[in-house]
């Protein structure tokens, strides 16, 4: 797989399938795959012992029965929290409590779904985050099926230096700058992603600009 080339929109399970099962858990990823998604999106942070953990928030408080920062807990400790504890489908039930859903590692998730492409969003804006994430993806033999993403520009630049041929999204700042250039008619880029930006880039002129020059990489 050389990333994805297709003439149709693709469906990626956000945090696996976070409306259907506890976000960023194996249950959510299993559900997304069962529903037929084309790929999976997830978030990663570093644990205290340097493991790449799949979790959106900096802390486990919102999604589990535990409290504390990902960066202050080991991978073993994170595996033992109940990451399904707070999930409810909206009917005041909690069907995933005590089901053994801990915070998984990126390595575990990549191994479980060997045929699916991934969008991996790096949450820690550090070189260590980029390096550890790339090391896990490379060890899994998954560089050709991962797109790296981040809101922060620093971690994206570190990742691009480590694996220059691997697809990446634009950071928030890069996406905003692209949108501004596109609106003035001066943008030339192969692709742009503007996750979470306040700038809308859905206009046809912007999309045409994004596709105007496939040889120009997003930097």
N, C-alpha and C positions, 0 to 999 in steps of 0.2 A: 504494500500500500504506500503510494507516494502522496501522502495526505489524501485529499478528496477532490476529485474533479467530477462535477455533475451538472446537469442542466435543470435540476429541481431544487427547491429549498430543502434543507436538511433539518431534522429534529434532533436536538441534543437534550437529554434529560438533565435539567438544572439541579445541581446537587444530587443527582441521581434521579429523583422523582419526589421532590420535597413536599408536594401536596398529598402524596399517596402513602408515604412512609417517612420515617425519621431522616432528615436531610443528612447527606454525606455518610450514610451508614451502608453496610452491605445489603440491608433490606431495601433501601431506596434504590440502589443500583440494580439489584435483582428485579425489582418491580419495573424500573425503566426499561430494562432489557426485555422483560416479559411483555411489555406494552408495545414493543417494536421500535424503540428509538434507534436512530442512525448512529448516535454516539452519546457519550456521557461527559458532563461538565462537573468539575469538583474544585475544591479549594484546599490549599496545603499551607501548613505552618510547621516550624521546627519545634520538636520537644526539647526538654532540658538535656537529654542525651544525644541530641543531634539527629533524631529520626524524623523523616518527612511524614507528618501526620495529616490525615484528611479531615479538616475542620474549618468552617468558615470564620467563626468568631475567635478573638484572641483568648477568650475564656470559655470554659465549658458550662457556665452557669445557666445559660438560656436553654440549652438542649439536653442537659443531663441531670442526674440526681446529685451531682457533685458541684463543688465550687473550686475556682482556681484558674490560673493562666496556663495555657498550653506550654509556654516557655518554662514554667516552673515545675512541670510534671514529666516523668519519664514515659517512654512508650509503653512500658509494662503497666504503669499506673493508669494511663489513658485507656488502655485496652480493657481495664476492669471497671471503668465507670459505666453507668447505664445510660447510653446515648439515645435510647428510645423512650426514656422516662417521661419526658414532657410532651411528646407528640400526641395530638388528638386529631381525628378526622373531622372534628367540629360537632360531635354529638355528646361531648362530655365523657367519652370513654378514652381509655389509654391502652390500646391493644398491644403495644410493643414494650410495655414495662416488663422487666425481669426476663427478657428474651435473649439475653446474652449479647446484646449489641453494644460493643465498645467502640471507641474511636479507632478506625482502621489506619493502617499505614498505606502510603501510596503504592509501595511494592505489592502489598496484598491485593489491592484493587486492580492493578495492572495485570497481575497473574490470573485473577479470577475471570477477566473478560479479555481474552487474548485476541479476539477478532474485532473489537470495537475501537474506533478512534476516540480520543479524549481531548478536551480542553482543560488544561491544568492551570488554575489561577494561583499564582504565588502571592501570599498575603504579607509575608515579612519582606520589607524593603532592604535586604542585605545581600552581600555577595555570598554569604554562607547559605542563604536560602536558595539562591540560584544554583550554586555548585552542588548542594545536596540533592536538589530536585533533578538536575541533569544526570547526576551519578545514578540515581535510582532508575530513571527512564532508560538510560543507556544499558544498565545491568539487566533490565527486563527485555532488552532488544526491541524497545517500543518507540525509538526516535522517529520512525517513519509514520507513526499513527498518533502523534501528540502535537497539539498546538499549545504553545506556552503563552500565558496571559498574565497581566498584572495591571493594577491601577497605577502603581508607582513606576516612574521612569528608570530609577537606578537599578532595580533588580532585573528589569527587562534588558537593560544594556549589558549587565553581567552575563545573563543567560545567552544573549546573542553572540557574545564573544566566545563563550564556551562551545556553542553548537551553531555556527553561523548558517548552516543549511536547514535548520529546523524552523518550521513556520511559527510565527508569533503574532499576537495581536498588537495593537498600538496601546500605549499607556493612555491614561486620561488626558494628560497634557499633549501628547502626540495627536490623539484623536481630535481634540479641540483645535489644535493648530492646523491640522489637515482640513477640518471643516471650514475654518476661516479662509484658508487659501482657496479651497474649492469654491466657496461662495463668491470669491473675487475673480475666479476663472484662471487661477495660476497653479492649481494643484496638479501634480503628476505623481501618482503612487499606484502600487499594485493592489493594495487592499488597506482597509482601515477598520478598526473596531473601536467604538466609543462607549464602552460599557459605563453606565452611571454618569456620563457627562451631561451637563445641562444643555449642551448644544445638540440640536436635532440634525441628523445628516441623512434624512430619508428622501430629500428632494432628488428628482431625476437627474438634474445637472451634477449633483454631488456624486451620485452613483456612477454616472458616466465618467466623471473625473477619476474615480477610484479604479476604474477598469481601463483607463486610457493608455497605460504604459506598463505592460506586464513585466518589463525588465527592470523597472525601478523599484528597489526594495523599500519597505518601510523601515526607517532607522530611528 
